[in-house]
Amino acid sequence: MSVLWNALNDVSALTIALLLLSLGIALFYEMINGFHDTANAVAMIIYTHSMKAKYSVIMSGIMNFLGVLMGGIGVAYAIVHLLPLDIMVETNQNAALAMVYSLLISAVIWNFGTWYFALPVSSSHSLIGSIIGVSATFGIVNGFDLSHSVNWKVVYTVLTGLALSPVIGFVFALVLMKLARKYIDNPKLFKSPNDEDKRKHPSFLARMGIVATGAGVSFAHGSNDGQKGIGLIMIILIGILPNYYALDMNSHHYKIIQTKDAANNLARFYADNNEKIAQLVNEKRLISALKTKNTIAECNVDQVAATTSLVASKLDGLSSYSQLSPKDRWSIRTSILCSDNFFAQAEKIYLLTDKDKSDYIANQRKYLVASIEYAPYWVIMAVAFAIGIGTMIGYQRIVHTIGEKIGSKPINYMQGTVAQATAMITILLANFAHAPVSTTHILSSAVTGSMVAEPDGGVQKGTVKVIVLSWLFTLPVTALLGSGIYLGLNFFLK
């Protein structure tokens, strides 16, 4: 908090007000994320009467809170790197403010609207769509080529994860349900709440399966979706207060030395493997990173060694980033991004030909980016509280859709357990890959897979059609919405 306090003492009252407002909207987005997405986690528990609703949402809120605290920040920076922050900061503060507010407002509008109409759509999709629309429009307005105003490489990676994860959820749930039918001989586990006296709870085993996997989904949701909120707040802090958040100002001297040594080691690696790297560059297998039409974020692929060495020289003998001028802080951040982008490509190529070198690059990259890929503890705590509190309200609208409107008949206890276990495992695996995925998409797909697996099962085509269409429309609608809001705000702030 000391960094934030120093930053607030150094900016105007208007900037402070706009910053606090944007942070408030970001945390409100996370609250909506809580009661929008986490309704999926408690839907099975409440629908099957495994636990009372008030206890279910408290449990889910606590598990979400813990998930955010323990989830890391890899997914958060997949979100941050979608935006051309280096270009945004160098342009002007009004442009940064318009960009931040536009993506926040468009994501909130779509999230809140789809929740109101009980559509289980993705908060991740709405945020990413907003970022794409706003950053593309920002680039066009400020004279940048469209191909450089959005980090399309990261966008493709993120969208691949979002597209594949529901397919994995569907297939995994279908297979698990088939195996459950074949090997589990307990008719009580295959009953639905409609088959039993509604005054009674399901059997102990059925309840435990539903509650345990529901808690797991909540934890997984917090660990993945909470990081999106962390990434959103870091976009705000870096965009509005770049002098204080371009680098981790709380970095210990030892951490700065690690970054310096990693930069030196990667520059040496470039020199030692210059012939091979030059060949890859000529073949266009290693390309420029962050290169733009203008020179703001210029990153010449032939100068990566010099750029990486420059980072090391500027950090040599440094005990605190506060000793650097604001210009040098931003210069180091941009140089690290440039170098890391380049060596990330090299790491993947060497993985196919020389795993030892690939592992070496991966290890050095981890230390190189430590000073720019971070999140203050107060940010993590604020997001954890917001998503935890959001979990405890507004869940009712989605429960009925998940429980009865996807399948051709009400979901049974084993289907609920299988669907939740699938969602939990898929999301946790996505965390390891630093991939932002949708709890909603994965769980809905898993429910569908568990329904298709049943001998007399099936799906309600009308509901599935509406859900799929809402998935497909989320990205273009939020992109257009964010673009329109940005144009309006940009005109107003000029």
C-alpha positions in Angstrom: 0.0 0.0 0.0 3.0 2.3 0.5 3.6 2.5 -3.3 -0.1 3.5 -3.8 0.1 6.1 -1.1 3.2 7.6 -2.6 1.6 7.6 -6.0 -1.6 9.3 -4.7 0.5 12.1 -3.1 2.1 12.8 -6.5 -0.9 13.2 -8.7 -3.9 15.6 -9.0 -7.1 15.2 -7.1 -8.9 14.6 -10.4 -6.6 11.6 -11.2 -7.1 10.2 -7.7 -10.9 10.5 -8.2 -10.8 8.8 -11.6 -8.5 6.1 -10.3 -10.7 5.3 -7.3 -13.8 5.2 -9.5 -12.1 2.8 -12.0 -11.0 0.6 -9.1 -14.5 0.6 -7.8 -15.9 -0.4 -11.2 -13.3 -3.2 -11.5 -14.2 -4.6 -8.1 -17.9 -4.3 -9.0 -17.2 -6.3 -12.1 -15.6 -9.0 -9.9 -18.7 -9.0 -7.7 -20.9 -9.6 -10.7 -18.4 -12.3 -11.8 -19.0 -13.8 -8.3 -22.8 -14.1 -8.5 -22.8 -14.7 -12.3 -20.2 -17.5 -12.6 -20.3 -19.0 -9.1 -24.0 -19.7 -9.5 -22.7 -22.6 -11.5 -20.8 -23.9 -8.6 -23.7 -23.8 -6.2 -26.3 -24.8 -8.7 -26.0 -28.5 -8.2 -25.8 -28.3 -4.5 -28.9 -26.2 -4.2 -30.9 -27.9 -6.9 -30.2 -31.4 -5.4 -31.0 -30.2 -1.8 -27.6 -31.3 -0.7 -27.1 -28.2 1.4 -29.3 -25.2 2.2 -28.8 -22.3 -0.1 -27.5 -19.9 2.5 -24.9 -22.4 3.6 -24.0 -23.3 0.0 -23.2 -19.7 -1.0 -21.2 -19.1 2.2 -19.1 -22.2 1.5 -18.7 -21.2 -2.1 -17.7 -17.6 -1.1 -15.0 -18.9 1.2 -13.7 -21.3 -1.4 -13.6 -18.6 -4.0 -11.8 -16.3 -1.5 -9.2 -19.0 -0.9 -8.9 -19.7 -4.7 -8.0 -16.1 -5.4 -5.4 -16.1 -2.7 -3.8 -19.3 -3.8 -4.3 -19.1 -7.6 -1.1 -17.1 -8.6 -1.0 -14.4 -11.3 -0.1 -16.3 -14.5 -3.6 -15.9 -15.8 -3.7 -12.3 -14.7 -0.8 -11.3 -16.9 -2.3 -13.2 -19.9 -5.1 -10.6 -19.5 -2.7 -7.7 -19.0 -0.6 -8.6 -22.1 -3.7 -8.4 -24.3 -3.5 -4.6 -24.1 -0.8 -2.4 -25.7 -0.1 -0.8 -22.4 3.3 0.6 -23.6 1.6 2.4 -26.5 -1.3 3.6 -24.2 0.9 5.1 -21.6 3.1 7.0 -24.1 0.1 8.5 -25.9 -1.6 10.5 -23.1 -3.4 10.0 -19.8 -6.9 10.8 -21.2 -6.5 8.1 -23.8 -5.5 5.7 -21.0 -8.5 6.7 -18.9 -10.9 6.4 -21.8 -9.5 2.9 -22.6 -9.8 1.7 -19.0 -13.3 3.0 -18.5 -14.6 1.7 -21.8 -13.5 -1.9 -21.2 -14.8 -1.8 -17.7 -18.2 -0.4 -18.6 -18.8 -2.7 -21.6 -17.8 -5.8 -19.6 -20.1 -4.9 -16.7 -23.1 -4.1 -18.9 -22.9 -7.5 -20.7 -22.2 -9.4 -17.6 -25.1 -7.8 -15.7 -27.5 -8.1 -18.6 -26.9 -11.8 -19.2 -27.2 -12.5 -15.5 -30.5 -10.7 -15.4 -31.9 -12.9 -18.2 -30.5 -16.0 -16.5 -28.0 -16.8 -19.3 -25.0 -18.8 -18.1 -22.5 -17.0 -20.3 -18.8 -16.2 -19.7 -17.4 -13.3 -17.7 -14.1 -14.1 -19.3 -15.5 -13.8 -22.8 -17.1 -10.4 -21.9 -13.8 -9.0 -20.5 -11.7 -10.3 -23.4 -14.1 -9.1 -26.0 -14.1 -5.6 -24.4 -10.3 -5.5 -24.3 -10.1 -6.5 -28.0 -12.7 -3.9 -29.1 -11.3 -1.1 -27.0 -7.6 -1.7 -27.9 -8.3 -2.1 -31.6 -10.3 1.2 -31.7 -7.6 2.9 -29.5 -5.0 1.9 -32.1 -6.9 3.1 -35.0 -7.8 6.5 -33.4 -4.1 7.0 -32.4 -2.7 6.2 -35.8 -1.4 2.6 -35.2 -1.9 -0.2 -37.6 -4.6 -2.6 -36.5 -2.2 -5.5 -36.5 -0.2 -3.8 -33.8 -2.8 -2.2 -31.7 -3.8 -5.6 -30.2 -1.5 -8.3 -29.0 -3.0 -10.8 -31.4 -0.5 -13.5 -30.5 -1.8 -13.5 -26.9 -5.4 -13.1 -28.2 -5.2 -16.3 -30.3 -3.7 -18.2 -27.4 -6.5 -17.0 -25.0 -9.3 -17.7 -27.5 -7.8 -21.2 -28.2 -8.1 -22.0 -24.5 -11.6 -20.6 -24.3 -12.7 -22.6 -27.3 -11.0 -25.9 -26.4 -12.0 -26.0 -22.7 -15.7 -26.6 -23.2 -15.0 -29.4 -25.7 -12.7 -31.0 -23.1 -15.4 -30.6 -20.5 -18.0 -32.2 -22.7 -15.9 -35.2 -23.7 -14.4 -35.8 -20.2 -17.9 -35.7 -18.6 -19.4 -38.0 -21.2 -16.6 -40.5 -20.6 -16.8 -40.3 -16.8 -20.6 -40.7 -16.9 -20.3 -43.8 -19.1 -17.8 -45.3 -16.7 -19.9 -44.4 -13.7 -22.9 -46.2 -15.2 -20.8 -49.2 -16.0 -18.9 -49.6 -12.7 -21.0 -48.0 -9.9 -23.8 -50.2 -8.7 -25.7 -47.8 -6.5 -29.2 -46.8 -7.8 -29.5 -44.0 -5.2 -26.6 -42.1 -6.9 -28.5 -42.0 -10.2 -31.7 -40.5 -8.9 -32.7 -36.9 -9.5 -34.3 -34.6 -6.8 -37.6 -35.0 -8.6 -37.5 -38.8 -7.9 -37.4 -38.3 -4.2 -39.3 -36.7 -1.4 -38.4 -33.1 -1.5 -38.5 -32.9 2.3 -35.5 -35.2 2.5 -31.9 -34.8 1.6 -30.3 -37.2 -0.9 -28.2 -40.1 0.4 -25.0 -39.3 2.2 -22.7 -40.4 -0.6 -24.7 -38.4 -3.2 -24.6 -35.3 -0.9 -20.8 -35.7 -0.3 -20.1 -36.0 -4.0 -22.1 -33.0 -4.9 -20.8 -30.8 -2.0 -17.2 -31.8 -2.4 -17.0 -31.2 -6.1 -19.1 -28.0 -5.8 -16.5 -26.7 -3.3 -13.8 -27.7 -5.8 -15.5 -25.8 -8.6 -15.7 -22.7 -6.4 -12.0 -22.9 -5.5 -11.1 -23.4 -9.1 -13.3 -20.6 -10.2 -11.7 -18.2 -7.7 -8.2 -19.3 -8.7 -8.9 -18.6 -12.4 -11.5 -15.9 -12.6 -10.1 -14.0 -9.6 -6.9 -13.6 -11.6 -8.8 -11.9 -14.3 -9.9 -9.3 -11.7 -6.3 -9.0 -10.6 -5.2 -8.5 -14.2 -7.9 -5.8 -14.7 -6.7 -3.8 -11.7 -3.1 -4.1 -12.8 -4.1 -2.7 -16.2 -5.7 0.3 -14.3 -2.7 0.8 -12.1 -0.1 0.5 -14.8 -2.2 2.6 -17.2 -3.0 5.5 -14.9 0.1 5.4 -12.6 2.9 4.1 -14.8 5.6 5.8 -12.8 4.8 3.6 -9.8 3.5 0.4 -11.2 5.6 -0.2 -14.4 7.9 -2.2 -12.1 7.4 -3.8 -8.7 8.6 -1.0 -6.5 8.6 -3.3 -3.5 11.2 -5.6 -5.1 13.9 -6.7 -2.7 17.5 -6.1 -3.7 18.0 -9.8 -4.2 15.1 -9.9 -6.6 16.6 -7.1 -8.7 19.9 -9.0 -8.8 18.0 -12.1 -10.1 16.4 -10.0 -12.9 19.8 -8.5 -13.8 21.5 -11.9 -13.8 18.7 -13.4 -16.0 19.1 -10.5 -18.5 22.8 -11.1 -18.6 22.4 -14.8 -19.1 19.8 -14.4 -21.9 22.1 -11.9 -23.7 24.9 -14.4 -23.4 22.7 -17.2 -24.7 21.8 -15.0 -27.7 25.5 -14.4 -28.4 26.5 -18.1 -27.9 23.7 -19.3 -30.2 23.8 -16.3 -32.7 24.2 -18.5 -35.8 21.1 -20.6 -35.0 19.1 -17.6 -33.9 20.0 -15.6 -37.0 18.8 -18.6 -39.1 15.5 -18.7 -37.3 15.1 -14.9 -37.7 15.8 -15.2 -41.5 13.2 -18.0 -41.7 10.7 -15.7 -39.9 10.3 -18.2 -37.1 11.5 -15.6 -34.6 9.8 -12.3 -35.2 9.8 -8.8 -33.8 8.0 -8.3 -30.5 5.9 -5.2 -29.7 7.0 -3.6 -33.0 4.6 -0.8 -34.0 4.1 1.6 -36.9 5.6 4.4 -34.8 8.7 4.1 -32.6 7.0 4.1 -29.2 7.3 0.4 -28.6 10.0 -0.4 -31.2 11.6 -3.8 -30.6 14.0 -4.8 -33.3 14.4 -8.5 -33.5 18.1 -8.0 -34.5 18.7 -5.9 -31.4 17.3 -8.2 -28.7 20.7 -9.0 -27.4 21.5 -5.3 -27.0 18.1 -4.7 -25.5 18.5 -7.5 -22.9 22.1 -6.3 -22.1 20.7 -2.8 -21.5 18.3 -4.1 -18.9 21.2 -5.7 -17.1 23.4 -2.6 -17.2 20.7 -0.3 -15.9 20.0 -2.7 -13.0 23.7 -3.1 -12.1 24.4 -1.9 -8.6 20.7 -1.0 -8.1 19.2 -1.7 -4.7 15.7 -0.3 -5.3 13.7 0.6 -8.4 12.9 3.9 -6.7 16.4 5.0 -7.6 15.5 4.9 -11.3 13.9 7.9 -13.1 10.2 7.3 -14.2 11.5 7.3 -17.8 14.0 4.5 -17.0 11.4 2.5 -15.1 9.2 2.4 -18.2 12.1 1.8 -20.5 13.2 -1.2 -18.5 9.6 -2.6 -18.5 9.3 -2.2 -22.3 12.8 -3.8 -22.8 11.9 -6.8 -20.6 8.6 -7.3 -22.5 10.5 -7.2 -25.8 13.2 -9.6 -24.6 10.7 -12.0 -23.0 8.5 -12.1 -26.0 11.4 -13.0 -28.2 12.9 -15.7 -25.9 9.4 -17.2 -25.4 9.4 -18.0 -29.1 12.9 -19.3 -28.9 12.0 -21.5 -25.9 9.2 -23.2 -27.9 11.4 -23.8 -30.9 14.3 -25.2 -28.9 11.8 -27.5 -27.1 11.6 -29.5 -30.3 15.4 -29.7 -30.9 17.2 -29.1 -27.6 15.2 -29.5 -24.4 18.0 -28.5 -22.1 18.3 -25.1 -23.9 14.6 -24.7 -23.8 14.5 -25.4 -20.1 17.3 -23.0 -19.5 15.5 -20.2 -21.4 12.3 -20.9 -19.4 14.1 -20.7 -16.1 15.8 -17.4 -17.0 12.6 -15.9 -18.3 10.9 -16.6 -15.0 13.4 -14.4 -13.2 13.5 -11.8 -16.0 9.8 -11.0 -15.8 9.5 -11.2 -12.0 9.7 -7.4 -11.7 7.0 -6.6 -14.2 4.6 -9.6 -13.6 3.5 -9.0 -10.1 0.4 -8.0 -8.1 0.4 -6.1 -4.8 -1.1 -8.1 -1.9 -3.8 -5.5 -1.4 -5.0 -6.0 -5.0 -5.2 -9.8 -4.4 -7.1 -9.3 -1.1 -9.5 -6.8 -2.6 -10.4 -9.1 -5.5 -10.8 -12.0 -3.2 -13.3 -10.1 -1.0 -15.2 -8.8 -4.0 -15.6 -12.2 -5.7 -16.3 -13.8 -2.3 -19.1 -11.3 -1.5 -20.5 -11.5 -5.0 -20.8 -15.2 -4.7 -23.3 -14.8 -1.8 -25.9 -12.8 -3.8 -27.8 -13.2 -7.0 -27.1 -16.9 -7.6 -30.8 -17.9 -7.9 -31.3 -16.9 -11.5 -28.8 -19.5 -12.9 -29.6 -22.5 -10.7 -32.8 -23.5 -12.5 -31.2 -23.2 -15.9 -28.3 -25.5 -15.0 -30.5 -28.0 -13.1 -33.5 -28.5 -15.4 -33.2 -26.6 -18.7 -30.1 -28.2 -20.3 -31.0 -31.9 -20.1 -34.2 -33.5 -21.5 -34.9 -34.5 -17.9 -33.7 -33.2 -14.5 -30.1 -33.8 -13.7 -29.3 -36.7 -11.3 -26.8 -36.8 -8.5 -24.1 -38.6 -10.4 -24.4 -36.3 -13.3 -24.0 -33.3 -11.0 -20.9 -34.8 -9.4 -19.3 -35.8 -12.7 -20.0 -32.3 -14.2 -18.6 -30.5 -11.3 -15.5 -32.7 -11.0 -14.9 -32.2 -14.7 -15.2 -28.4 -14.4 -12.9 -28.4 -11.3 -10.1 -30.5 -13.0 -10.3 -28.6 -16.3 -10.0 -25.2 -14.7 -7.2 -26.2 -12.4 -5.3 -27.6 -15.4 -5.9 -24.3 -17.2 -4.2 -22.5 -14.3 -1.0 -24.4 -14.9 -1.1 -23.4 -18.6 -1.8 -19.7 -17.5 -5.0 -19.9 -19.7 -8.1 -17.8 -18.8 -11.0 -20.1 -19.2 -14.8 -19.9 -18.5 -16.3 -21.7 -15.6 -19.7 -21.2 -17.2 -18.7 -22.7 -20.5 -16.9 -25.7 -19.0 -19.7 -26.6 -16.5 -22.5 -26.1 -19.0 -20.6 -28.3 -21.5 -19.9 -30.9 -18.8 -23.6 -31.0 -17.8 -24.4 -31.5 -21.5 -21.9 -34.3 -21.8 -23.2 -36.1 -18.7 -26.8 -35.8 -20.2 -25.7 -37.2 -23.6 -24.0 -40.1 -21.9 -27.2 -41.4 -20.3 -29.0 -44.3 -22.2 -32.3 -42.4 -22.1 -30.7 -39.0 -21.9 -30.6 -36.0 -24.2 -30.6 -32.3 -24.2 -33.1 -29.5 -24.6 -32.0 -28.2 -27.9 -33.7 -24.8 -27.4 -31.8 -24.1 -24.2 -28.5 -25.3 -25.6 -29.0 -23.3 -28.7 -29.7 -20.1 -26.7 -26.6 -20.8 -24.5 -24.3 -21.4 -27.5 -25.6 -18.4 -29.4 -25.0 -16.2 -26.3 -21.4 -17.6 -26.2 -20.9 -16.8 -29.8 -22.3 -13.3 -29.6 -20.5 -12.3 -26.4 -17.1 -11.5 -28.0 -18.4 -9.5 -31.0 -21.1 -7.7 -28.9 -18.7 -6.7 -26.1 -16.0 -5.7 -28.6 -18.5 -3.4 -30.4 -19.8 -2.1 -27.1 -16.3 -1.4 -25.8 -15.4 0.3 -29.1 -18.5 2.5 -29.1 -18.0 3.6 -25.5 -14.3 4.3 -26.1 -15.1 6.6 -29.0 -17.7 8.5 -26.9 -15.3 8.9 -23.9 -12.4 9.8 -26.1 -14.4 12.6 -27.7 -15.6 13.8 -24.3 -12.1 13.8 -22.7 -10.4 15.7 -25.6 
